[in-house]
């Protein structure tokens, strides 16, 4: 049975995008009829204003808390635990709680060579849960343009490819981040790369590097990088934080020289080695409908016995994509977040 999410409709919001990740980096793939929008995250990108903490050793107090629990004195046990183990954060110090997990920003690619005489048509978008590949298909003036996205575990970056089998296409590549009054930012655009730098006031700093390789023409414009007459555009996106050393982290993940086929093969092999450790085979009828239509049918009282199995595989995929090459565990939203003020800070529970 095919483990794939797919849609004939465009996402109306970030939450309806297609998530990819390798543990260290994550991206939500969404957009509109003309634009691919790649919302980016890095597992160490927490605001970091209260990151400097020195907590005294408190393990000696644990027997006291346990004794209160054994006696059924739960309020007293909770009070002692908050007092001794809350540190400079936690319930005993809400003013110094963990700073929120932050979005790194977004890379936009907008197809530009279309007008009333050469219309653009969105076809479909999909996420292959076994291969960990997101894809969008469009037609631009009669030319089929396919967008593909992976979070490569070996290369270490988010890789994006725009490709036309026949004919050429053009588009505008630009980078931006949600308005943040407590951050200082700068973006530089060159014919072969885009560099975005950001510092949180009183917190950490980070940088995003977007490396571009294309057989078309690249020109810097006030709006961004205009890529024209291309059959293939290959992009590598990396993020470095001051928690790990910005330049050191970026230097560790250069733009790969491999072909897209080789990149896909090695990417699939790593994810398959992890996700393939378990196989759940249930004899269920295939459903040919797009994923959103299947959900709508269930909500209306219809039957789709294969949908829970797809949900099972999606859950495994999300945890693998949050963890494969990561150093930190999945937070409340895995590794995906688009808000500078996320619910419950995206913290750990």
C-alpha positions, -999 to 999 in steps of 0.1 A, spaced: 0 0 0 13 34 -9 23 56 20 18 91 5 -1 123 13 -13 141 -18 -36 169 -27 -51 186 -57 -57 217 -36 -33 244 -25 -25 249 12 -44 278 28 -20 282 57 14 269 71 -3 241 90 -15 226 56 20 224 42 42 193 38 68 188 65 103 175 58 133 173 82 165 155 91 165 163 129 189 193 128 169 212 101 132 212 92 111 228 66 74 232 58 67 232 21 37 252 10 28 282 -12 3 292 -38 -3 286 -75 29 304 -86 51 302 -55 69 275 -34 73 287 1 99 269 23 95 278 60 127 269 78 136 257 113 168 247 131 167 226 163 190 249 183 172 281 172 157 291 205 156 328 213 181 323 241 177 354 262 177 333 294 202 307 282 229 314 308 218 294 338 238 281 367 218 257 388 231 244 422 232 206 427 199 195 442 198 157 439 201 154 476 165 167 480 150 139 459 145 114 488 124 141 506 101 146 476 98 108 472 89 104 509 61 129 506 47 110 476 48 77 495 28 93 523 2 106 498 11 142 505 10 152 468 6 190 474 36 191 497 56 169 472 48 192 443 57 223 463 91 208 473 98 196 437 90 231 423 112 247 450 142 225 447 141 215 410 125 245 393 159 262 390 158 297 375 130 286 352 101 263 358 71 271 379 92 288 405 105 313 380 80 320 353 97 353 345 128 333 334 111 304 316 126 288 286 127 312 256 106 302 227 116 281 197 120 304 167 114 302 129 145 309 108 126 325 80 114 316 46 127 310 11 103 319 -17 105 308 -54 79 324 -76 75 313 -112 75 345 -134 72 335 -170 35 334 -173 7 358 -182 -27 358 -197 -15 341 -229 7 315 -211 -12 307 -179 1 289 -149 -17 258 -137 -12 240 -104 -16 202 -107 -8 185 -74 14 183 -44 25 152 -24 47 139 4 61 104 0 64 91 36 87 62 27 112 82 6 107 115 26 103 136 -5 79 165 -10 69 174 -45 48 200 -63 37 199 -99 27 228 -121 24 237 -158 38 271 -169 28 281 -204 25 244 -214 58 234 -197 57 210 -168 77 223 -139 83 200 -109 95 211 -75 111 186 -52 123 190 -16 143 168 8 160 173 41 192 153 33 206 134 63 241 130 49 245 164 31 229 179 62 209 206 44 175 213 29 177 206 -8 153 219 -33 151 214 -70 130 230 -98 131 211 -130 115 210 -165 119 179 -187 113 200 -218 115 238 -223 128 264 -199 113 284 -171 121 315 -150 115 325 -114 124 349 -85 142 336 -55 140 357 -23 144 353 15 124 369 43 115 364 79 83 374 98 84 409 113 103 407 146 106 439 167 132 423 190 156 412 162 182 428 139 185 413 104 204 417 72 200 399 38 226 399 10 219 385 -25 246 373 -49 243 355 -82 253 322 -66 240 325 -30 218 344 -6 230 351 30 205 361 58 218 371 92 197 377 123 204 385 160 178 384 188 182 414 212 198 399 243 197 364 228 215 343 202 223 349 166 219 328 135 225 328 97 209 312 67 229 304 36 212 295 4 235 282 -23 222 281 -59 233 261 -90 215 264 -123 219 260 -160 200 293 -165 210 329 -160 211 345 -126 206 383 -120 204 402 -88 174 425 -86 159 447 -59 133 420 -53 157 391 -50 176 368 -74 160 364 -108 167 330 -124 158 328 -161 158 304 -190 166 274 -167 158 238 -171 171 230 -136 176 251 -105 192 233 -75 193 250 -41 210 240 -8 197 257 24 217 256 56 214 274 90 240 280 116 235 293 151 258 310 176 250 281 200 271 258 177 292 285 160 276 301 129 305 299 105 317 265 117 283 251 113 278 265 78 312 254 67 304 218 77 276 216 51 288 229 17 268 227 -15 270 191 -28 284 184 -63 263 153 -67 235 149 -93 199 151 -81 195 114 -88 224 105 -66 212 129 -38 177 113 -39 192 78 -39 214 84 -8 186 103 9 160 75 4 185 49 16 190 66 49 153 72 56 144 37 44 170 21 67 153 38 97 116 36 87 120 1 72 128 -14 106 91 -19 110 65 -32 85 28 -31 92 8 -50 65 -30 -49 67 -52 -61 39 -72 -30 32 -87 -15 0 -68 13 -16 -85 47 -18 -77 67 -50 -89 100 -35 -66 129 -24 -58 129 13 -79 160 22 -109 145 3 -105 113 23 -106 132 56 -136 152 45 -154 120 36 -147 105 71 -159 137 88 -192 134 69 -197 99 82 -181 79 54 -158 49 56 -121 47 48 -105 19 68 -70 25 52 -68 61 65 -58 52 101 -29 31 86 -17 62 67 -19 82 99 2 55 116 29 59 90 27 97 91 34 96 128 65 75 124 76 97 95 73 129 116 93 114 145 120 102 121 122 136 104 125 152 138 153 130 150 174 113 123 204 135 125 194 157 154 210 164 188 178 176 206 146 157 210 114 166 192 97 195 209 60 202 212 58 207 174 85 183 164 110 206 148 84 227 128 73 262 139 63 294 120 56 317 149 79 339 170 55 334 198 45 297 195 20 280 218 37 269 251 71 282 236 73 248 217 91 236 248 96 201 261 71 180 281 
